[in-house]
């Protein structure tokens, strides 16, 4: 794989990871508190907290 292919794949990965998260209680955008790598599954789990106090897991 040459550099152009590598950059194209990394751009796609970044875009897929930037999903819009909305609070189910107040529909505002919560802020990211922590991001944890699940090494067993190879996935990143993100924890968000909203201004209304709601905690949201994104896995």
Predicted model as a PDB file, atoms N, CA, C, CB and O in Angstrom, pLDDT in the B-factor column:
MODEL        1                                                                  
ATOM      1  N   UNK A   1       0.857  -1.178   0.000  1.00 43.00           N  
ATOM      2  CA  UNK A   1       0.000   0.000   0.000  1.00 43.00           C  
ATOM      3  C   UNK A   1       0.899   1.235   0.000  1.00 43.00           C  
ATOM      4  CB  UNK A   1      -0.973   0.001   1.234  1.00 43.00           C  
ATOM      5  O   UNK A   1       1.806   1.342   0.825  1.00 43.00           O  
ATOM      6  N   UNK A   2       0.655   2.154  -0.906  1.00 45.00           N  
ATOM      7  CA  UNK A   2       1.452   3.375  -0.945  1.00 45.00           C  
ATOM      8  C   UNK A   2       0.874   4.428   0.000  1.00 45.00           C  
ATOM      9  CB  UNK A   2       1.521   3.924  -2.377  1.00 45.00           C  
ATOM     10  O   UNK A   2      -0.167   4.216   0.622  1.00 45.00           O  
ATOM     11  N   UNK A   3       1.548   5.540   0.095  1.00 44.00           N  
ATOM     12  CA  UNK A   3       1.154   6.583   1.055  1.00 44.00           C  
ATOM     13  C   UNK A   3      -0.249   7.126   0.783  1.00 44.00           C  
ATOM     14  CB  UNK A   3       2.158   7.729   1.018  1.00 44.00           C  
ATOM     15  O   UNK A   3      -1.008   7.367   1.722  1.00 44.00           O  
ATOM     16  N   UNK A   4      -0.598   7.318  -0.474  1.00 48.00           N  
ATOM     17  CA  UNK A   4      -1.930   7.850  -0.810  1.00 48.00           C  
ATOM     18  C   UNK A   4      -3.024   6.921  -0.310  1.00 48.00           C  
ATOM     19  CB  UNK A   4      -2.068   8.053  -2.330  1.00 48.00           C  
ATOM     20  O   UNK A   4      -4.022   7.385   0.240  1.00 48.00           O  
ATOM     21  N   UNK A   5      -2.851   5.601  -0.493  1.00 44.00           N  
ATOM     22  CA  UNK A   5      -3.841   4.639  -0.006  1.00 44.00           C  
ATOM     23  C   UNK A   5      -3.925   4.675   1.512  1.00 44.00           C  
ATOM     24  CB  UNK A   5      -3.497   3.221  -0.481  1.00 44.00           C  
ATOM     25  O   UNK A   5      -5.019   4.609   2.074  1.00 44.00           O  
ATOM     26  N   UNK A   6      -2.792   4.779   2.175  1.00 42.00           N  
ATOM     27  CA  UNK A   6      -2.761   4.836   3.631  1.00 42.00           C  
ATOM     28  C   UNK A   6      -3.510   6.054   4.148  1.00 42.00           C  
ATOM     29  CB  UNK A   6      -1.323   4.853   4.132  1.00 42.00           C  
ATOM     30  O   UNK A   6      -4.281   5.949   5.101  1.00 42.00           O  
ATOM     31  N   UNK A   7      -3.291   7.208   3.530  1.00 43.00           N  
ATOM     32  CA  UNK A   7      -3.972   8.424   3.960  1.00 43.00           C  
ATOM     33  C   UNK A   7      -5.467   8.326   3.715  1.00 43.00           C  
ATOM     34  CB  UNK A   7      -3.402   9.640   3.240  1.00 43.00           C  
ATOM     35  O   UNK A   7      -6.264   8.788   4.532  1.00 43.00           O  
ATOM     36  N   UNK A   8      -5.851   7.731   2.598  1.00 43.00           N  
ATOM     37  CA  UNK A   8      -7.269   7.608   2.281  1.00 43.00           C  
ATOM     38  C   UNK A   8      -7.967   6.725   3.316  1.00 43.00           C  
ATOM     39  CB  UNK A   8      -7.459   7.030   0.861  1.00 43.00           C  
ATOM     40  O   UNK A   8      -9.071   7.052   3.752  1.00 43.00           O  
ATOM     41  N   UNK A   9      -7.349   5.617   3.718  1.00 41.00           N  
ATOM     42  CA  UNK A   9      -7.949   4.733   4.711  1.00 41.00           C  
ATOM     43  C   UNK A   9      -8.002   5.383   6.082  1.00 41.00           C  
ATOM     44  CB  UNK A   9      -7.178   3.431   4.788  1.00 41.00           C  
ATOM     45  O   UNK A   9      -8.988   5.212   6.798  1.00 41.00           O  
ATOM     46  N   UNK A  10      -6.972   6.121   6.470  1.00 38.00           N  
ATOM     47  CA  UNK A  10      -6.981   6.761   7.783  1.00 38.00           C  
ATOM     48  C   UNK A  10      -8.047   7.854   7.834  1.00 38.00           C  
ATOM     49  CB  UNK A  10      -5.593   7.349   8.109  1.00 38.00           C  
ATOM     50  O   UNK A  10      -8.681   8.038   8.873  1.00 38.00           O  
ATOM     51  N   UNK A  11      -8.262   8.588   6.727  1.00 40.00           N  
ATOM     52  CA  UNK A  11      -9.313   9.603   6.690  1.00 40.00           C  
ATOM     53  C   UNK A  11     -10.674   8.967   6.889  1.00 40.00           C  
ATOM     54  CB  UNK A  11      -9.278  10.372   5.366  1.00 40.00           C  
ATOM     55  O   UNK A  11     -11.507   9.514   7.611  1.00 40.00           O  
ATOM     56  N   UNK A  12     -10.921   7.819   6.264  1.00 40.00           N  
ATOM     57  CA  UNK A  12     -12.202   7.137   6.393  1.00 40.00           C  
ATOM     58  C   UNK A  12     -12.420   6.699   7.843  1.00 40.00           C  
ATOM     59  CB  UNK A  12     -12.268   5.922   5.443  1.00 40.00           C  
ATOM     60  O   UNK A  12     -13.527   6.812   8.368  1.00 40.00           O  
ATOM     61  N   UNK A  13     -11.370   6.202   8.483  1.00 40.00           N  
ATOM     62  CA  UNK A  13     -11.485   5.741   9.863  1.00 40.00           C  
ATOM     63  C   UNK A  13     -11.835   6.907  10.777  1.00 40.00           C  
ATOM     64  CB  UNK A  13     -10.179   5.069  10.325  1.00 40.00           C  
ATOM     65  O   UNK A  13     -12.668   6.752  11.669  1.00 40.00           O  
ATOM     66  N   UNK A  14     -11.227   8.056  10.582  1.00 37.00           N  
ATOM     67  CA  UNK A  14     -11.500   9.231  11.421  1.00 37.00           C  
ATOM     68  C   UNK A  14     -12.938   9.692  11.219  1.00 37.00           C  
ATOM     69  CB  UNK A  14     -10.514  10.384  11.094  1.00 37.00           C  
ATOM     70  O   UNK A  14     -13.629   9.995  12.191  1.00 37.00           O  
ATOM     71  N   UNK A  15     -13.395   9.749   9.979  1.00 39.00           N  
ATOM     72  CA  UNK A  15     -14.752  10.198   9.709  1.00 39.00           C  
ATOM     73  C   UNK A  15     -15.777   9.258  10.329  1.00 39.00           C  
ATOM     74  CB  UNK A  15     -14.984  10.309   8.210  1.00 39.00           C  
ATOM     75  O   UNK A  15     -16.780   9.724  10.870  1.00 39.00           O  
ATOM     76  N   UNK A  16     -15.554   7.948  10.266  1.00 43.00           N  
ATOM     77  CA  UNK A  16     -16.487   6.988  10.846  1.00 43.00           C  
ATOM     78  C   UNK A  16     -16.517   7.087  12.367  1.00 43.00           C  
ATOM     79  CB  UNK A  16     -16.117   5.572  10.425  1.00 43.00           C  
ATOM     80  O   UNK A  16     -17.543   6.794  12.980  1.00 43.00           O  
ATOM     81  N   UNK A  17     -15.412   7.495  12.986  1.00 51.00           N  
ATOM     82  CA  UNK A  17     -15.337   7.561  14.438  1.00 51.00           C  
ATOM     83  C   UNK A  17     -15.971   8.834  14.994  1.00 51.00           C  
ATOM     84  CB  UNK A  17     -13.897   7.471  14.882  1.00 51.00           C  
ATOM     85  O   UNK A  17     -16.232   8.910  16.195  1.00 51.00           O  
ATOM     86  N   UNK A  18     -16.222   9.823  14.159  1.00 60.00           N  
ATOM     87  CA  UNK A  18     -16.765  11.093  14.635  1.00 60.00           C  
ATOM     88  C   UNK A  18     -18.276  11.139  14.449  1.00 60.00           C  
ATOM     89  CB  UNK A  18     -16.106  12.267  13.902  1.00 60.00           C  
ATOM     90  O   UNK A  18     -18.800  12.002  13.744  1.00 60.00           O  
ATOM     91  N   UNK A  19     -18.958  10.213  15.081  1.00 72.00           N  
ATOM     92  CA  UNK A  19     -20.424  10.196  15.024  1.00 72.00           C  
ATOM     93  C   UNK A  19     -20.981  11.264  15.959  1.00 72.00           C  
ATOM     94  CB  UNK A  19     -20.982   8.791  15.405  1.00 72.00           C  
ATOM     95  O   UNK A  19     -20.352  11.612  16.958  1.00 72.00           O  
ATOM     96  N   UNK A  20     -22.137  11.772  15.636  1.00 84.00           N  
ATOM     97  CA  UNK A  20     -22.779  12.777  16.473  1.00 84.00           C  
ATOM     98  C   UNK A  20     -23.494  12.076  17.620  1.00 84.00           C  
ATOM     99  CB  UNK A  20     -23.769  13.646  15.649  1.00 84.00           C  
ATOM    100  O   UNK A  20     -24.347  11.217  17.395  1.00 84.00           O  
ATOM    101  N   UNK A  21     -23.146  12.444  18.845  1.00 87.00           N  
ATOM    102  CA  UNK A  21     -23.761  11.881  20.040  1.00 87.00           C  
ATOM    103  C   UNK A  21     -24.690  12.945  20.616  1.00 87.00           C  
ATOM    104  CB  UNK A  21     -22.678  11.424  21.093  1.00 87.00           C  
ATOM    105  O   UNK A  21     -24.274  14.081  20.846  1.00 87.00           O  
ATOM    106  N   UNK A  22     -25.941  12.576  20.848  1.00 90.00           N  
ATOM    107  CA  UNK A  22     -26.900  13.482  21.472  1.00 90.00           C  
ATOM    108  C   UNK A  22     -27.432  12.850  22.754  1.00 90.00           C  
ATOM    109  CB  UNK A  22     -28.065  13.816  20.498  1.00 90.00           C  
ATOM    110  O   UNK A  22     -27.587  11.632  22.847  1.00 90.00           O  
ATOM    111  N   UNK A  23     -27.706  13.692  23.730  1.00 92.00           N  
ATOM    112  CA  UNK A  23     -28.262  13.235  25.002  1.00 92.00           C  
ATOM    113  C   UNK A  23     -29.699  12.747  24.781  1.00 92.00           C  
ATOM    114  CB  UNK A  23     -28.222  14.377  26.069  1.00 92.00           C  
ATOM    115  O   UNK A  23     -30.497  13.462  24.175  1.00 92.00           O  
ATOM    116  N   UNK A  24     -30.044  11.548  25.258  1.00 91.00           N  
ATOM    117  CA  UNK A  24     -31.412  11.063  25.092  1.00 91.00           C  
ATOM    118  C   UNK A  24     -32.420  11.814  25.967  1.00 91.00           C  
ATOM    119  CB  UNK A  24     -31.469   9.587  25.408  1.00 91.00           C  
ATOM    120  O   UNK A  24     -33.622  11.753  25.708  1.00 91.00           O  
ATOM    121  N   UNK A  25     -31.950  12.514  26.991  1.00 93.00           N  
ATOM    122  CA  UNK A  25     -32.834  13.244  27.901  1.00 93.00           C  
ATOM    123  C   UNK A  25     -33.161  14.642  27.385  1.00 93.00           C  
ATOM    124  CB  UNK A  25     -32.198  13.343  29.277  1.00 93.00           C  
ATOM    125  O   UNK A  25     -34.328  15.029  27.336  1.00 93.00           O  
ATOM    126  N   UNK A  26     -32.111  15.414  26.992  1.00 93.00           N  
ATOM    127  CA  UNK A  26     -32.344  16.809  26.608  1.00 93.00           C  
ATOM    128  C   UNK A  26     -31.959  17.133  25.161  1.00 93.00           C  
ATOM    129  CB  UNK A  26     -31.580  17.708  27.529  1.00 93.00           C  
ATOM    130  O   UNK A  26     -32.159  18.263  24.715  1.00 93.00           O  
ATOM    131  N   UNK A  27     -31.418  16.176  24.429  1.00 91.00           N  
ATOM    132  CA  UNK A  27     -31.037  16.302  23.013  1.00 91.00           C  
ATOM    133  C   UNK A  27     -29.901  17.295  22.760  1.00 91.00           C  
ATOM    134  CB  UNK A  27     -32.235  16.717  22.209  1.00 91.00           C  
ATOM    135  O   UNK A  27     -29.728  17.742  21.626  1.00 91.00           O  
ATOM    136  N   UNK A  28     -29.126  17.648  23.782  1.00 92.00           N  
ATOM    137  CA  UNK A  28     -27.958  18.509  23.553  1.00 92.00           C  
ATOM    138  C   UNK A  28     -26.722  17.626  23.357  1.00 92.00           C  
ATOM    139  CB  UNK A  28     -27.747  19.507  24.749  1.00 92.00           C  
ATOM    140  O   UNK A  28     -26.788  16.410  23.535  1.00 92.00           O  
ATOM    141  N   UNK A  29     -25.608  18.238  22.993  1.00 91.00           N  
ATOM    142  CA  UNK A  29     -24.372  17.493  22.753  1.00 91.00           C  
ATOM    143  C   UNK A  29     -23.566  17.368  24.045  1.00 91.00           C  
ATOM    144  CB  UNK A  29     -23.528  18.182  21.658  1.00 91.00           C  
ATOM    145  O   UNK A  29     -23.131  18.378  24.598  1.00 91.00           O  
ATOM    146  N   UNK A  30     -23.361  16.146  24.532  1.00 94.00           N  
ATOM    147  CA  UNK A  30     -22.556  15.957  25.735  1.00 94.00           C  
ATOM    148  C   UNK A  30     -21.069  16.074  25.417  1.00 94.00           C  
ATOM    149  CB  UNK A  30     -22.855  14.594  26.373  1.00 94.00           C  
ATOM    150  O   UNK A  30     -20.677  16.033  24.250  1.00 94.00           O  
ATOM    151  N   UNK A  31     -20.245  16.219  26.444  1.00 93.00           N  
ATOM    152  CA  UNK A  31     -18.803  16.304  26.213  1.00 93.00           C  
ATOM    153  C   UNK A  31     -18.135  14.990  26.623  1.00 93.00           C  
ATOM    154  CB  UNK A  31     -18.190  17.499  26.998  1.00 93.00           C  
ATOM    155  O   UNK A  31     -18.598  14.294  27.526  1.00 93.00           O  
ATOM    156  N   UNK A  32     -17.049  14.674  25.946  1.00 93.00           N  
ATOM    157  CA  UNK A  32     -16.307  13.434  26.181  1.00 93.00           C  
ATOM    158  C   UNK A  32     -15.557  13.525  27.505  1.00 93.00           C  
ATOM    159  CB  UNK A  32     -15.323  13.150  25.017  1.00 93.00           C  
ATOM    160  O   UNK A  32     -14.833  14.486  27.764  1.00 93.00           O  
ATOM    161  N   UNK A  33     -15.747  12.499  28.339  1.00 94.00           N  
ATOM    162  CA  UNK A  33     -15.044  12.443  29.625  1.00 94.00           C  
ATOM    163  C   UNK A  33     -13.822  11.547  29.518  1.00 94.00           C  
ATOM    164  CB  UNK A  33     -15.980  11.937  30.739  1.00 94.00           C  
ATOM    165  O   UNK A  33     -12.721  11.934  29.910  1.00 94.00           O  
ATOM    166  N   UNK A  34     -14.024  10.325  28.977  1.00 94.00           N  
ATOM    167  CA  UNK A  34     -12.917   9.371  28.882  1.00 94.00           C  
ATOM    168  C   UNK A  34     -13.141   8.459  27.681  1.00 94.00           C  
ATOM    169  CB  UNK A  34     -12.784   8.534  30.189  1.00 94.00           C  
ATOM    170  O   UNK A  34     -14.275   8.178  27.293  1.00 94.00           O  
ATOM    171  N   UNK A  35     -12.041   8.009  27.108  1.00 94.00           N  
ATOM    172  CA  UNK A  35     -12.066   7.067  25.996  1.00 94.00           C  
ATOM    173  C   UNK A  35     -11.209   5.873  26.409  1.00 94.00           C  
ATOM    174  CB  UNK A  35     -11.542   7.728  24.653  1.00 94.00           C  
ATOM    175  O   UNK A  35     -10.042   6.038  26.766  1.00 94.00           O  
ATOM    176  N   UNK A  36     -11.781   4.676  26.362  1.00 93.00           N  
ATOM    177  CA  UNK A  36     -11.105   3.475  26.848  1.00 93.00           C  
ATOM    178  C   UNK A  36     -11.002   2.455  25.720  1.00 93.00           C  
ATOM    179  CB  UNK A  36     -11.854   2.870  28.064  1.00 93.00           C  
ATOM    180  O   UNK A  36     -11.987   2.208  25.025  1.00 93.00           O  
ATOM    181  N   UNK A  37      -9.824   1.859  25.527  1.00 93.00           N  
ATOM    182  CA  UNK A  37      -9.642   0.821  24.526  1.00 93.00           C  
ATOM    183  C   UNK A  37      -9.941  -0.536  25.145  1.00 93.00           C  
ATOM    184  CB  UNK A  37      -8.210   0.856  23.949  1.00 93.00           C  
ATOM    185  O   UNK A  37      -9.315  -0.919  26.132  1.00 93.00           O  
ATOM    186  N   UNK A  38     -10.895  -1.265  24.573  1.00 90.00           N  
ATOM    187  CA  UNK A  38     -11.213  -2.633  24.975  1.00 90.00           C  
ATOM    188  C   UNK A  38     -10.303  -3.537  24.162  1.00 90.00           C  
ATOM    189  CB  UNK A  38     -12.745  -2.983  24.749  1.00 90.00           C  
ATOM    190  O   UNK A  38     -10.600  -3.842  23.007  1.00 90.00           O  
ATOM    191  N   UNK A  39      -9.198  -3.969  24.754  1.00 93.00           N  
ATOM    192  CA  UNK A  39      -8.214  -4.755  24.014  1.00 93.00           C  
ATOM    193  C   UNK A  39      -8.735  -6.131  23.628  1.00 93.00           C  
ATOM    194  CB  UNK A  39      -6.956  -4.904  24.830  1.00 93.00           C  
ATOM    195  O   UNK A  39      -8.269  -6.704  22.643  1.00 93.00           O  
ATOM    196  N   UNK A  40      -9.678  -6.673  24.370  1.00 93.00           N  
ATOM    197  CA  UNK A  40     -10.246  -7.972  24.031  1.00 93.00           C  
ATOM    198  C   UNK A  40     -11.040  -7.942  22.744  1.00 93.00           C  
ATOM    199  CB  UNK A  40     -11.120  -8.457  25.146  1.00 93.00           C  
ATOM    200  O   UNK A  40     -10.990  -8.886  21.955  1.00 93.00           O  
ATOM    201  N   UNK A  41     -11.774  -6.862  22.528  1.00 91.00           N  
ATOM    202  CA  UNK A  41     -12.606  -6.727  21.329  1.00 91.00           C  
ATOM    203  C   UNK A  41     -11.973  -5.820  20.280  1.00 91.00           C  
ATOM    204  CB  UNK A  41     -13.971  -6.188  21.705  1.00 91.00           C  
ATOM    205  O   UNK A  41     -12.413  -5.800  19.131  1.00 91.00           O  
ATOM    206  N   UNK A  42     -10.946  -5.075  20.666  1.00 91.00           N  
ATOM    207  CA  UNK A  42     -10.302  -4.161  19.734  1.00 91.00           C  
ATOM    208  C   UNK A  42     -11.143  -2.941  19.397  1.00 91.00           C  
ATOM    209  CB  UNK A  42      -9.963  -4.885  18.480  1.00 91.00           C  
ATOM    210  O   UNK A  42     -11.019  -2.380  18.308  1.00 91.00           O  
ATOM    211  N   UNK A  43     -11.996  -2.530  20.321  1.00 91.00           N  
ATOM    212  CA  UNK A  43     -12.869  -1.375  20.093  1.00 91.00           C  
ATOM    213  C   UNK A  43     -12.616  -0.310  21.150  1.00 91.00           C  
ATOM    214  CB  UNK A  43     -14.355  -1.800  20.104  1.00 91.00           C  
ATOM    215  O   UNK A  43     -12.106  -0.599  22.233  1.00 91.00           O  
ATOM    216  N   UNK A  44     -12.978   0.912  20.825  1.00 91.00           N  
ATOM    217  CA  UNK A  44     -12.863   2.013  21.767  1.00 91.00           C  
ATOM    218  C   UNK A  44     -14.239   2.321  22.342  1.00 91.00           C  
ATOM    219  CB  UNK A  44     -12.255   3.266  21.088  1.00 91.00           C  
ATOM    220  O   UNK A  44     -15.207   2.492  21.601  1.00 91.00           O  
ATOM    221  N   UNK A  45     -14.317   2.391  23.658  1.00 91.00           N  
ATOM    222  CA  UNK A  45     -15.551   2.738  24.355  1.00 91.00           C  
ATOM    223  C   UNK A  45     -15.380   4.157  24.874  1.00 91.00           C  
ATOM    224  CB  UNK A  45     -15.874   1.726  25.527  1.00 91.00           C  
ATOM    225  O   UNK A  45     -14.378   4.473  25.516  1.00 91.00           O  
ATOM    226  N   UNK A  46     -16.358   5.009  24.594  1.00 93.00           N  
ATOM    227  CA  UNK A  46     -16.271   6.410  25.006  1.00 93.00           C  
ATOM    228  C   UNK A  46     -17.370   6.721  26.016  1.00 93.00           C  
ATOM    229  CB  UNK A  46     -16.376   7.353  23.781  1.00 93.00           C  
ATOM    230  O   UNK A  46     -18.502   6.259  25.873  1.00 93.00           O  
ATOM    231  N   UNK A  47     -17.034   7.504  27.033  1.00 94.00           N  
ATOM    232  CA  UNK A  47     -17.975   7.919  28.073  1.00 94.00           C  
ATOM    233  C   UNK A  47     -18.170   9.426  27.961  1.00 94.00           C  
ATOM    234  CB  UNK A  47     -17.464   7.520  29.505  1.00 94.00           C  
ATOM    235  O   UNK A  47     -17.209  10.195  27.998  1.00 94.00           O  
ATOM    236  N   UNK A  48     -19.439   9.837  27.822  1.00 94.00           N  
ATOM    237  CA  UNK A  48     -19.796  11.246  27.697  1.00 94.00           C  
ATOM    238  C   UNK A  48     -20.634  11.663  28.892  1.00 94.00           C  
ATOM    239  CB  UNK A  48     -20.556  11.511  26.378  1.00 94.00           C  
ATOM    240  O   UNK A  48     -21.328  10.843  29.494  1.00 94.00           O  
ATOM    241  N   UNK A  49     -20.566  12.950  29.233  1.00 95.00           N  
ATOM    242  CA  UNK A  49     -21.440  13.504  30.263  1.00 95.00           C  
ATOM    243  C   UNK A  49     -22.111  14.748  29.698  1.00 95.00           C  
ATOM    244  CB  UNK A  49     -20.645  13.836  31.570  1.00 95.00           C  
ATOM    245  O   UNK A  49     -21.457  15.609  29.109  1.00 95.00           O  
ATOM    246  N   UNK A  50     -23.410  14.831  29.883  1.00 94.00           N  
ATOM    247  CA  UNK A  50     -24.188  15.960  29.397  1.00 94.00           C  
ATOM    248  C   UNK A  50     -24.328  17.001  30.518  1.00 94.00           C  
ATOM    249  CB  UNK A  50     -25.586  15.490  28.894  1.00 94.00           C  
ATOM    250  O   UNK A  50     -24.145  16.688  31.694  1.00 94.00           O  
ATOM    251  N   UNK A  51     -24.646  18.206  30.145  1.00 93.00           N  
ATOM    252  CA  UNK A  51     -24.869  19.280  31.115  1.00 93.00           C  
ATOM    253  C   UNK A  51     -26.044  19.005  32.045  1.00 93.00           C  
ATOM    254  CB  UNK A  51     -25.097  20.581  30.393  1.00 93.00           C  
ATOM    255  O   UNK A  51     -26.099  19.528  33.158  1.00 93.00           O  
ATOM    256  N   UNK A  52     -26.993  18.173  31.577  1.00 95.00           N  
ATOM    257  CA  UNK A  52     -28.157  17.840  32.417  1.00 95.00           C  
ATOM    258  C   UNK A  52     -27.834  16.729  33.419  1.00 95.00           C  
ATOM    259  CB  UNK A  52     -29.342  17.414  31.537  1.00 95.00           C  
ATOM    260  O   UNK A  52     -28.678  16.381  34.245  1.00 95.00           O  
ATOM    261  N   UNK A  53     -26.606  16.164  33.354  1.00 93.00           N  
ATOM    262  CA  UNK A  53     -26.206  15.122  34.292  1.00 93.00           C  
ATOM    263  C   UNK A  53     -26.270  13.706  33.742  1.00 93.00           C  
ATOM    264  CB  UNK A  53     -27.051  15.203  35.491  1.00 93.00           C  
ATOM    265  O   UNK A  53     -25.841  12.763  34.406  1.00 93.00           O  
ATOM    266  N   UNK A  54     -26.799  13.549  32.544  1.00 94.00           N  
ATOM    267  CA  UNK A  54     -26.904  12.237  31.926  1.00 94.00           C  
ATOM    268  C   UNK A  54     -25.516  11.713  31.527  1.00 94.00           C  
ATOM    269  CB  UNK A  54     -27.831  12.301  30.697  1.00 94.00           C  
ATOM    270  O   UNK A  54     -24.702  12.464  30.990  1.00 94.00           O  
ATOM    271  N   UNK A  55     -25.247  10.428  31.788  1.00 94.00           N  
ATOM    272  CA  UNK A  55     -24.013   9.768  31.395  1.00 94.00           C  
ATOM    273  C   UNK A  55     -24.351   8.854  30.220  1.00 94.00           C  
ATOM    274  CB  UNK A  55     -23.372   8.965  32.594  1.00 94.00           C  
ATOM    275  O   UNK A  55     -25.307   8.081  30.286  1.00 94.00           O  
ATOM    276  N   UNK A  56     -23.559   8.942  29.133  1.00 92.00           N  
ATOM    277  CA  UNK A  56     -23.840   8.177  27.930  1.00 92.00           C  
ATOM    278  C   UNK A  56     -22.596   7.378  27.546  1.00 92.00           C  
ATOM    279  CB  UNK A  56     -24.283   9.109  26.769  1.00 92.00           C  
ATOM    280  O   UNK A  56     -21.504   7.935  27.429  1.00 92.00           O  
ATOM    281  N   UNK A  57     -22.769   6.060  27.351  1.00 89.00           N  
ATOM    282  CA  UNK A  57     -21.704   5.186  26.857  1.00 89.00           C  
ATOM    283  C   UNK A  57     -21.882   5.029  25.367  1.00 89.00           C  
ATOM    284  CB  UNK A  57     -21.716   3.797  27.570  1.00 89.00           C  
ATOM    285  O   UNK A  57     -23.001   4.839  24.890  1.00 89.00           O  
ATOM    286  N   UNK A  58     -20.802   5.106  24.633  1.00 83.00           N  
ATOM    287  CA  UNK A  58     -20.818   4.880  23.187  1.00 83.00           C  
ATOM    288  C   UNK A  58     -19.857   3.745  22.900  1.00 83.00           C  
ATOM    289  CB  UNK A  58     -20.428   6.178  22.382  1.00 83.00           C  
ATOM    290  O   UNK A  58     -18.646   3.905  23.049  1.00 83.00           O  
ATOM    291  N   UNK A  59     -20.382   2.594  22.488  1.00 68.00           N  
ATOM    292  CA  UNK A  59     -19.479   1.485  22.195  1.00 68.00           C  
ATOM    293  C   UNK A  59     -19.717   0.914  20.849  1.00 68.00           C  
ATOM    294  CB  UNK A  59     -19.610   0.414  23.212  1.00 68.00           C  
ATOM    295  O   UNK A  59     -19.036  -0.031  20.450  1.00 68.00           O  
TER     296      UNK A  59                                                      
ENDMDL                                                                          
END                                                                             
